[in-house]
């Protein structure tokens, strides 16, 4: 079975991390893999590092005639532009494809997007909410739910020792991801302002993006907030942190929450999108209202002072993510590929 993974994103966020994680596991399970990716993306380089052949495509119109794709059995779209690419590939070659959707915003109603989804063999949502949205909009399609999987990171013990020296006696709150409005970094800054008198609480922002300058301006003068840019060694930061926050305004699921849970870091998330499917209040994390810095600040203080609650959350969250390891997700996808090919 030869599978082509398609992701044309120019950036590298949670969706691209998940795409790469799945590709690695599928190859471990013996599948013949090829990818289609944007040559300017980090994902493109990661595929090359893994020695997975890559066809270059900057947009849905490019790369379709590559000889490397002639013996592909099934295509797998992992982002919005990839869905359009796979639809055009099906028109050209009659090859089948499935779609994994990770975002919660409504699918565009224009004719090209509708056709691209309608012509997919199977639609997969990474949360029950996304899967239900797909089924509602495309009732004739086979819609499945396969949750994203937590990536496991290594920890550099020497570097961690130095990081702990720098942040000695600090309660570390991290937020990791692209600096975009819907992730709610500004909400975290407002919570940091409310907690600025608590000198032992430090907020670390790990990521970059279009909102960086505006967020820097908003955090101007706050000694308890640091912008550290995108970090590769997330295992070190998870090991350093005391909690992870994700006060998103919308979120399909939030793979960084799964990663923190796997690393046994307690999480705080907003009651939006697919987040409540994994963050059960006072069980696997703390769930707070959207756009509510005061609730975020109070949740951080609660985790800081209540060791019993922290331990309970960490243990139950770890049990939640255990059944969603990438090996399980990969087996489910292989089952869907086989189902498509039998048709």
N, C-alpha and C positions, 0 to 999 in steps of 0.2 A: 504494500500500500504506500503510495507516494502522496504526501500532503504538502500543500503550499500555504504557508502562513503569510497573510497580507496585512501590513500595517504601514500606512503612508504618513503618519504623524511626523512633524518636523521636530517636535520637542520630545522629552523623555519623562513622562509622569508615571502614575500608578498603572495605567492601562498598558503602557509599553513594558514596564517591569513585569507585569503579569503575562504579556505576550511572550517575552523572553523566557520566563520561568516555565511556561507550558512547552515551548519549543525544546528546551533542554530535556524535559522529562519525556516528551514524545520520542526523542532520539534515543534516550536511554532504553526505552521500551521497544526499540528496533524498527521504528518507522523511518522510511526514507523521506527526508525533509528538504524543502527549498523555501525561500522567502522572497517576498516582494516588499521593498522598503525604500524610503526616501534617502538618497545618497548623502544628504546633508544632516541626517539625524544620527544621534548617538546609538539608536537601535540598529541602524545599518552597520555601524562599526562593531557592535556587540555580536551580531550574527557572524561577521567575518572572523572575529576572535574565536568563536565556537566552531569555525570551519563549516558553517552552514552556507551553502551556495545562495547568493542573493542576486535577484534581478532588480535593477534600479528603476525607480518610477517616482517622479516628483508630483504627479497628479493622476487622476483616474484614467486619463487618456493614454498614458505612456506604458511601455513595457510588455504589451500584450503579445507581440509577435516573437518574443525571445524563444529560440530553439530549446532552451533549458526547461521550458514549461510544457513541452509537447506530450510528455508521459505522466503528467500530474493526474491523479485520480480524483482529488477533491480539493477545493480551495476553502480557506477559512479566513473571513474578514474580522479584523479586530478594532477598527475605528471607522468613523463616518465615511471618509474618502475611500477606504478599502471596500466598503459595501458597494459603492458605485463602480469601483474597479472590477470587482467580481461579477457584477451584473453585465458589464461590457464584455468581460471574458467569456461569460456564458453565451452571449449573443454570437461571439466570434467562433467559439470552439464547442459549444453545447456541454461544457463541463459544469458539474454541479458545485454548489457552495453553501456554506452555513455562515451565520453571523453571530458573533458575541457582542452584546450591547452592554456597556458599563455606565452609561449616563442616564440621568433621570428625566432630563428635559424632553418635552414632546418631540416626536419625529416630525420633521417638516412635511407639510401637506402638498408640496409641489410634485408634479407628475413623475419627475425622474427619481426622486427619493422613494416615492410610493412604489414605483415599479421595481426599484432595486431591492426593497424588502420583500415585496410580493413574489419575486422570482427566486428568492432563497429557498432552499429545501427545508432548513430548520432555523428557527430563531432562538437564541439562548440569551437569557438575562442573568446577570450575576447576583441578583437579589430577587426575592419573590415579587416585590413591587414592580421591578422592571419587567419581569416575565409576565405579570398580569397586565401591564400596560401594552406589551406586545400582543398578547392574546386578545385584548380588547380592540386594538386597532387593526389587527390582522386575524380575525376569527377563523379563517380557513387554514391558517398555517399551524404547523407543529411547533409549539412554543415550550421550551424547556427552561429549567433553572439549574445552573451550575455555579456555585459560589466561587469567587476568587479564592486563592490559596495564600496563606502567609509564607513569605520568604524567610528563610533562616539565614542570619548573618553571623559571620565569625566575629570574635572579639580579640583585639590586640591588647593583651593584658598590660604590656609596658606603657602603651599610650593611654589606656584607661587609668592607670596609676597616676600619670601626669595630669590628666583631665580632672581627676578627683582632688589632686593637690590644688589646682587652679580654683576649683569651685568648692573648696573645703567648707563644711558646715552650711552649705546651701541646699535648699529644697528646690530641685531642678524641674521646671515645667517646660516641655518641648512641644513645638508644633512644627511638623515637617510636611512639605509639599510645595507646589507651585504658588507663588505669591499672586494669586488672582482673587477677585472680590468674593466669589462664592465660597471660598474656603474660610472666610471669617477671621482673617488675621487681625483686622481692625477691631473686632470684638474682643480678641485676646488682649490687644493693646489697652482697650478701655478697662478690662479686668485688671491688667497690670497697674494702671493708674489707681484703681481702687485699693490695690494691695501695696502701693509704693512705700507705705510706712513699715511694712513687714520686710526688713532688710535681709532676712534669711531666705526669701523666695526670689528665685531668678528665672526669667523667661528667656528661652533660647529659640530663635526662629531659624530653621534649617530649610533653605530653599531659595529660589530666585524666581523672578517673573515680572510682568508688566506693572504690578502695583508697588514695586519696591520703593521708588522715590516717594510716593504718597504715604506709604507706611512709615518710612524713615522720618518724614516730616511730622506725622502724627505722634510718633514715639519720641520726638525731640525733647531732650531733657530728662528722660526716664533712665535712671541708672539700673533699673531692674530688667531692662530689655536689651537683648543683643541680637543682631542680624549676622548670622555666620555663613550665609550662602549655602549653595547645594553641597551636601556631604555624601561621599561615597561609602564611608565606613559606618553605616547606620547601626551596626552591632555595638560599636563603642558608645554611641549616643544613647541607645536603648539601655545599655548597662549602666550608664551614668545617671539617667533620668529617674525621677520619682513619680512622674505621671506624664501622660501625653494628652493633649487636648485637640479636638477637631470641632470647632463651633461653626460648622458649615451652614450656609443658607440653603444649599441643595446638595445632595450626594447620592449617587447610585448605590454605593455600599460603603466605601472608604477602606481601601486595602491597607492603608497605614495603620488603621485600628487593629486589623487582624495581625499585622506584623508585631505591633506592640504587645498584643495579648499573648502571642507566641513567645515573645521575649520576657513575659511576666512583668509587664509594666501596666499599672492601672490606667484606664482611659476615661476621658470625659468627652461626650459627643452630644450634638443637638438632636432633638426629636424631629428629624426631617428625613425624607427619602428612605433609603434602605438601612440607615444607621440603627433604628430601633430593632431591626431583625437580629442584630448581633450585640448591641448594647442594651442590656436589660437593667433597669435602674436598681442600684444597690445590690446587683447580683453579678453581672459581668462587666460593670462599669457604672458611671453615673450619667444619667440622661438629663439634659437641661433644655429649657425652651430656646427657640431661635431668637437671635437678636437680643440677648439678655446677659450683658457683661456682669451684672450683679450676681446672677445665678452661677455663672462660671467662676467668679471669684469665691463665692461661698462653697462651691464644690471642691475647689482646690484646697481651701482651708479645712474642709471636712476630711479629705484624704490625708492631709498633713498631720492632723491630730488623732485620727482614729485608726490605729494600727490593725485592730481586729477587722474593720471593714476593708482596709487595703488588702489584707491577707485573703479574706473571703473572695473579694473581687478577682484577685490575681489567680487563685485556684480555679474558680468557676469559669473564668474567661479562657484559661488554658484548656480546660475540658471541652469548651465550646469549639475551639479552633482545631482540636486534635483530629476530628473526623474529616476535616476539609484540607488535608495535606494535598500537595500537588500530585502525588501518585494516584490519589482517588479521583481527582478532577481529570487527570489525563486518561484514566481508564474510561471515564464517562464520555469524554470526547471521542475516544477510539470507538466506543460503541455507536456514537452518532455517525461517525465516518462510515462505519460498516453498514449501518442502517441505510444511509444514502446510496452507497454503492450497490446494495442488494436491489434497489429500485431499478 
